[in-house]
Amino acid sequence: MEGCFMILEDLVEEAPALEGVVLYSIFMLPESRSSRTQYLHRFLSAGVTIHGAVENFDLLTETGLLELEALWKLRQLSDRAGPLAGVSRELRDLIG
């Protein structure tokens, strides 16, 4: 169910017994930066590392949050540019 983070919430509750959490993708985390950061802070403060398999990304410390947020921003820019990039490519092909 999109937008539902019940399992993530359960993992946060179990955090003291975990060493790490592997996500298929870091982009499965909440879209809201404040919600996402809140979850990640809770994991990190419990000593739990976060790993994004698709991105080959490891969040080991609080300083890694900046890198994660940079990846998130790049994805947002890419999502916005995606359709525009396709249109400009089509126009270049038409113009020749």
C-alpha positions in Angstrom: 0.0 0.0 0.0 1.6 3.2 -1.2 2.3 5.8 1.5 2.0 3.2 4.3 5.0 2.7 6.5 3.7 0.2 9.1 6.5 -2.2 8.5 9.1 0.6 8.7 7.5 1.7 12.0 7.7 -1.9 13.2 11.4 -2.0 12.3 12.0 1.2 14.2 10.4 -0.3 17.3 12.7 -3.4 16.9 15.8 -1.2 16.2 17.6 -2.0 19.5 17.8 -5.6 18.5 18.9 -4.9 14.9 22.3 -4.2 13.4 21.1 -2.9 10.0 18.2 -2.6 7.7 18.4 -3.3 4.0 15.9 -1.5 1.8 15.4 -2.4 -1.9 15.8 1.3 -2.5 16.3 4.4 -0.4 13.4 5.9 -2.4 11.0 3.5 -0.6 11.4 5.8 2.4 8.7 8.5 3.0 8.7 11.3 0.4 8.3 13.9 3.2 11.8 15.0 4.2 10.8 15.5 7.8 9.2 12.0 8.1 12.2 10.4 6.3 14.7 12.2 8.5 12.8 11.3 11.6 12.8 7.6 10.8 16.5 7.7 9.9 17.5 9.5 13.0 15.6 6.9 15.1 17.5 4.1 13.4 20.9 5.8 13.7 20.4 6.7 17.3 19.8 3.1 18.0 23.0 2.1 16.2 21.2 0.7 13.2 22.7 1.2 9.7 20.6 1.6 6.6 21.4 0.1 3.3 19.8 0.9 -0.1 20.4 -2.1 -2.4 19.6 -0.5 -5.8 21.7 2.6 -5.1 24.5 0.7 -3.3 24.2 3.2 -0.6 25.1 2.8 3.1 23.9 5.2 5.8 26.2 4.5 8.7 26.3 7.9 10.5 24.3 11.1 10.8 26.7 12.8 8.4 25.6 10.3 5.7 22.1 12.0 5.8 23.5 14.9 3.8 24.5 12.5 1.0 21.2 10.7 1.2 19.4 14.0 0.8 21.6 14.9 -2.1 20.6 11.7 -3.8 16.9 12.5 -3.1 17.3 16.0 -4.6 18.9 14.5 -7.7 16.0 12.1 -8.1 13.5 14.9 -7.8 15.3 16.9 -10.4 15.5 13.9 -12.7 11.8 13.2 -12.3 11.0 16.8 -13.3 13.4 16.8 -16.2 12.5 13.3 -17.5 9.4 14.2 -19.6 11.0 17.5 -20.7 14.2 15.7 -21.8 12.1 13.3 -23.9 10.3 16.2 -25.6 13.5 18.1 -26.4 14.9 14.9 -27.9 11.8 14.4 -30.1 12.0 18.1 -31.2 15.7 17.7 -32.1 14.8 14.6 -34.2 12.0 16.5 -36.0 14.2 19.5 -36.6 17.0 17.3 -37.8 
